[in-house]
Amino acid sequence: MSYKNQESAFHLTQAGWSAQNVPLNSRVESWRLCVYQESSWSREQRSWSRVWHSAAWSESERQKLRQRFPLPR
């Protein structure tokens, strides 16, 4: 059994990142953060995955927004 196994949702908006539930029409992308640690003395592993993106924004527009607002820590 793992020591830590958590998932969190984050939403990228035009104003930056939010961990709160944001209306779908305000989101540019939604990402999932998975944090896993096998034991208290092992290193914490973090992985990000994009689970949704708005078709109203091009990939280059979304990339510029991610450069302006890097992933939360």
Residue, then its C-alpha position, 0 to 999 in steps of 0.5 A: m500500500s502506498y504512503k501517498n496517492q493523490e490526484s488534484a484537478f487544475h484549470l487554466t483560464q485567461a487569468g491563470w490557474s485555478a484549483q477551484n471548479v471553474p465554469l467550462n466556458s471560462r476554461v482554456e485547459s484542464w489538467r490532472l496532477c497525480v502525486y505518488q509516494e511509495s513510502s515515507w522515505s521514498r521520493e515523491q513522484r509528480s505527473w501532470s496530464r492534460v485531460w481537456h482543452s477548449a476547441a476555441w483556442s488553438e494549440s499555439e494560443r494555449q502554449k503561449l498561455r502556459q508560458r505566461f502561467p507555468l504549471p502550479r507547484 
